[in-house]
Amino acid sequence: MLIVIAFISLGPILWVLVGSFKTRSEIYSSAFSLPRSFGFANYTEAFRLVPIGKYFMNSLIVCTANTLLNILVVAAFSYILARFDFRMKNLLVAAIASVMLLPSQSLAVPIFTLLRSFHLLDTKTGLILIYAAFGIPVSFFILRSYYLSIPRSLEEAASIDGAGFLTTFLKIIVPLSLPGLVTAAILQFLSTWNEFFFALVLTSGDQARTVPIALSYYLGTFSNNYPALFAAVVLTILPPIAIFVFSQEKVVESLTAGAVKG
């Protein structure tokens, strides 16, 4: 069963990768055959016809910045909600959860109006703020669950040794919760890397538009040039795959945190 699932998952990726090295005639003659020779002419063509390099850098800047902002903010207040009891705590957690039930597209008009009033339309800063805000609920529940799995005795021991709240959080809690932080960061990065709707609505030029918008251009520009289209797809999916491959151990560790007690 796992082999079948792996084949279904990897098959399309490998097909696109192989197709990116073919010529048009090879694609049309046999879609599933290997290319006669491996070259990078299709990748050169992809960079030449559409400014994918510019869009690629925009995506890296926007995704990295909003991920860092999201994690820095959520790491702090999710720890407060996981460890301390105060009035309206449960209501606040319920409010954060309710945001996940609201389709983000339904907020397009007020978000567009808000960014226009602050002169942030068609800017990377506007996208960074919006993406970081929309990623708060998912990051919050991942980190809150991980914090709850950390024994309170560690914080009590630190308090006895004279460590204050900030010292305990930065030197004990943050290092211990690194797998949770990495998982939340990866999910936030991947979700914003693939986001299309707000990248299209909130931008209008090449200065801030991201990779998903570039792919929509390719569908029109390369309507008959499938090898160049496949090359563009490979360029856009490589960073998320590489990030997950190199950090999968942290992700698995975070997802299994708290599964065994005692």
Phi and psi in degrees as a GROMACS rama.xvg file:
@    title "Ramachandran Plot"
@    xaxis  label "Phi"
@    yaxis  label "Psi"
@TYPE xy
-65.4813  -37.0728  LEU-2
-63.7282  -41.3154  ILE-3
-63.3396  -45.0586  VAL-4
-63.559  -41.5142  ILE-5
-63.7917  -39.3877  ALA-6
-66.0194  -41.8358  PHE-7
-63.9615  -36.7218  ILE-8
-76.8284  -42.9259  SER-9
-86.8732  -23.0539  LEU-10
-54.5614  -53.3326  GLY-11
-61.8412  -36.3335  PRO-12
-65.7234  -45.5368  ILE-13
-65.4704  -36.6034  LEU-14
-63.964  -43.2077  TRP-15
-66.3626  -40.486  VAL-16
-62.127  -45.8764  LEU-17
-66.2016  -40.3431  VAL-18
-64.1406  -25.767  GLY-19
-69.5585  -14.8401  SER-20
-101.179  -0.677719  PHE-21
-89.1183  166.248  LYS-22
-93.5381  169.847  THR-23
-61.1411  -42.9691  ARG-24
-62.8267  -37.3302  SER-25
-67.4167  -38.2991  GLU-26
-63.5679  -45.9893  ILE-27
-71.5873  -31.9143  TYR-28
-77.0141  -39.8602  SER-29
-156.635  110.062  SER-30
-70.9728  -20.6647  ALA-31
-111.699  7.17113  PHE-32
-85.643  163.283  SER-33
-80.1829  150.907  LEU-34
-68.6301  150.653  PRO-35
-67.6631  -32.9395  ARG-36
-148.691  151.091  SER-37
-100.705  119.04  PHE-38
-142.879  171.152  GLY-39
-111.094  25.1502  PHE-40
-63.6644  -37.2397  ALA-41
-67.8143  -35.8134  ASN-42
-68.9086  -38.865  TYR-43
-62.8613  -40.4858  THR-44
-64.1373  -39.1852  GLU-45
-62.7276  -41.8864  ALA-46
-71.2371  -29.0849  PHE-47
-75.7779  -40.3988  ARG-48
-85.5203  -28.6007  LEU-49
-133.83  138.814  VAL-50
-72.7102  61.9611  PRO-51
-66.7022  -28.9722  ILE-52
-61.5741  -41.6842  GLY-53
-64.5281  -45.093  LYS-54
-66.1696  -36.6127  TYR-55
-62.9646  -44.9461  PHE-56
-66.5385  -38.0759  MET-57
-58.6896  -43.9732  ASN-58
-63.7457  -42.8513  SER-59
-61.7701  -44.0002  LEU-60
-66.3782  -48.9533  ILE-61
-64.6029  -46.3141  VAL-62
-67.9266  -42.7493  CYS-63
-65.9488  -45.7237  THR-64
-66.2697  -44.9712  ALA-65
-70.7847  -29.849  ASN-66
-67.0569  -45.3587  THR-67
-61.9956  -44.1026  LEU-68
-62.6968  -44.8504  LEU-69
-60.6942  -47.5458  ASN-70
-68.6069  -40.1067  ILE-71
-60.972  -41.7716  LEU-72
-73.876  -48.9127  VAL-73
-69.7774  -34.9458  VAL-74
-58.6771  -34.4854  ALA-75
-77.8472  -53.7513  ALA-76
-77.1024  -24.1445  PHE-77
-69.4327  -30.527  SER-78
-68.1182  -39.8508  TYR-79
-61.2863  -45.7098  ILE-80
-71.7244  -20.0821  LEU-81
-86.1115  -27.1815  ALA-82
-110.191  -23.7988  ARG-83
-116.773  147.761  PHE-84
-107.487  132.762  ASP-85
-156.952  168.984  PHE-86
-62.2883  145.1  ARG-87
67.3917  12.6138  MET-88
-62.0148  -50.4704  LYS-89
-63.6128  -35.0952  ASN-90
-66.5809  -37.5968  LEU-91
-66.443  -41.6023  LEU-92
-64.4874  -40.8618  VAL-93
-64.8055  -36.0896  ALA-94
-65.8196  -40.2354  ALA-95
-65.5754  -40.3542  ILE-96
-66.1306  -35.9122  ALA-97
-65.875  -25.6427  SER-98
-61.9778  -31.5501  VAL-99
-68.4376  -19.828  MET-100
-85.5073  -9.70277  LEU-101
-95.2857  120.671  LEU-102
-61.1098  128.505  PRO-103
-63.2192  -30.487  SER-104
-63.9522  -25.1153  GLN-105
-69.0431  -14.5176  SER-106
-100.014  9.99621  LEU-107
-60.8462  -44.69  ALA-108
-65.2915  -52.0855  VAL-109
-62.6632  -35.3355  PRO-110
-66.3862  -42.2967  ILE-111
-60.6217  -44.087  PHE-112
-64.7235  -41.4363  THR-113
-63.9219  -48.0537  LEU-114
-65.4811  -35.0586  LEU-115
-65.4739  -37.8144  ARG-116
-68.2758  -27.1875  SER-117
-98.2953  8.80057  PHE-118
57.7135  41.8192  HIS-119
-113.038  7.36655  LEU-120
-68.051  144.48  LEU-121
58.1145  38.4245  ASP-122
-131.637  152.053  THR-123
-68.6926  -30.5938  LYS-124
-61.539  -42.5992  THR-125
-61.2057  -44.9169  GLY-126
-64.1715  -39.917  LEU-127
-60.9217  -45.824  ILE-128
-65.4196  -42.8965  LEU-129
-66.7732  -45.8699  ILE-130
-65.0395  -41.2989  TYR-131
-62.9708  -37.9395  ALA-132
-69.3028  -43.6997  ALA-133
-68.2606  -22.4184  PHE-134
-87.1626  -1.65423  GLY-135
-60.2557  -48.8758  ILE-136
-58.693  -47.1893  PRO-137
-63.6338  -47.5868  VAL-138
-61.8515  -37.4767  SER-139
-61.806  -48.7759  PHE-140
-71.9338  -31.5277  PHE-141
-64.7566  -49.0649  ILE-142
-72.215  -37.8245  LEU-143
-62.2272  -42.7171  ARG-144
-64.0952  -37.6085  SER-145
-70.4347  -40.2133  TYR-146
-61.0765  -38.7359  TYR-147
-66.1573  -22.512  LEU-148
-82.6633  -10.0369  SER-149
-84.1724  126.647  ILE-150
-60.4417  137.07  PRO-151
-67.5915  -21.4725  ARG-152
-61.3004  -28.5025  SER-153
-65.191  -42.1212  LEU-154
-69.4981  -36.3451  GLU-155
-65.5273  -40.4329  GLU-156
-64.8823  -39.3582  ALA-157
-65.3871  -37.8385  ALA-158
-65.9933  -38.945  SER-159
-64.0925  -34.0657  ILE-160
-79.5542  0.167586  ASP-161
97.1077  7.4435  GLY-162
-77.3462  134.705  ALA-163
-81.974  -177.707  GLY-164
-61.148  -48.8449  PHE-165
-65.3154  -41.1753  LEU-166
-63.8478  -42.9455  THR-167
-61.9827  -42.7077  THR-168
-66.4195  -47.0796  PHE-169
-75.942  -36.8981  LEU-170
-98.7112  -15.459  LYS-171
-119.026  -54.2402  ILE-172
-70.392  -47.7775  ILE-173
-61.0973  -47.8581  VAL-174
-60.8901  -38.5478  PRO-175
-69.7957  -30.0367  LEU-176
-95.5608  16.0338  SER-177
-56.7003  -41.7073  LEU-178
-59.8906  -39.823  PRO-179
-65.7352  -40.0523  GLY-180
-64.4964  -41.0975  LEU-181
-65.4794  -42.7075  VAL-182
-61.614  -47.6561  THR-183
-61.9699  -39.5531  ALA-184
-65.9779  -41.3224  ALA-185
-64.2319  -46.7207  ILE-186
-63.0347  -39.1492  LEU-187
-65.9729  -43.1985  GLN-188
-63.0423  -47.1223  PHE-189
-65.9141  -39.9352  LEU-190
-66.2183  -35.8796  SER-191
-81.7582  -29.3317  THR-192
-62.7017  -37.4281  TRP-193
-93.4441  -0.129141  ASN-194
-71.0426  131.989  GLU-195
-115.157  -41.3187  PHE-196
-61.5904  -56.0675  PHE-197
-71.448  -29.8898  PHE-198
-63.1939  -30.2049  ALA-199
-81.9741  -42.3113  LEU-200
-74.1048  -37.8687  VAL-201
-94.6471  0.0348031  LEU-202
-130.017  156.913  THR-203
-139.422  -4.74891  SER-204
-137.945  -178.508  GLY-205
-76.2744  -11.1354  ASP-206
-68.4354  -28.547  GLN-207
-129.136  -10.7291  ALA-208
-69.7508  148.393  ARG-209
-109.709  -177.709  THR-210
-59.331  -43.4153  VAL-211
-56.1624  -33.4721  PRO-212
-68.6248  -36.3533  ILE-213
-61.8188  -38.6324  ALA-214
-65.025  -35.5509  LEU-215
-65.6996  -33.7294  SER-216
-65.28  -40.274  TYR-217
-62.6302  -35.4618  TYR-218
-60.9916  -30.254  LEU-219
-87.6934  -42.6702  GLY-220
-69.4677  -40.9125  THR-221
-108.863  44.0108  PHE-222
-60.3618  -28.8093  SER-223
-115.19  -3.6347  ASN-224
-103.122  75.8388  ASN-225
-65.4351  -37.1751  TYR-226
-58.7332  -41.7311  PRO-227
-67.674  -37.3439  ALA-228
-63.519  -43.3143  LEU-229
-62.793  -38.1712  PHE-230
-62.3378  -41.0282  ALA-231
-65.0523  -39.3875  ALA-232
-64.1901  -42.7862  VAL-233
-60.5178  -42.1583  VAL-234
-62.6734  -32.1611  LEU-235
-83.7915  -26.1727  THR-236
-94.8307  -13.0291  ILE-237
-63.6632  -46.5838  LEU-238
-59.4248  -48.0173  PRO-239
-60.6584  -40.155  PRO-240
-64.1281  -44.5113  ILE-241
-62.9086  -41.6584  ALA-242
-61.9637  -44.5022  ILE-243
-69.1553  -39.0225  PHE-244
-61.4959  -42.3363  VAL-245
-80.309  -11.3048  PHE-246
-126.559  16.5391  SER-247
-65.4203  -32.095  GLN-248
-63.125  -40.7633  GLU-249
-65.0473  -38.0194  LYS-250
-64.2663  -47.1013  VAL-251
-63.6754  -40.8469  VAL-252
-62.0718  -39.0462  GLU-253
-70.2539  -42.5224  SER-254
-67.7914  -25.4049  LEU-255
-97.2887  2.99763  THR-256
-64.1692  131.331  ALA-257
84.2151  1.1328  GLY-258
-70.6421  -29.0558  ALA-259
-121.134  130.186  VAL-260
-112.313  152.403  LYS-261
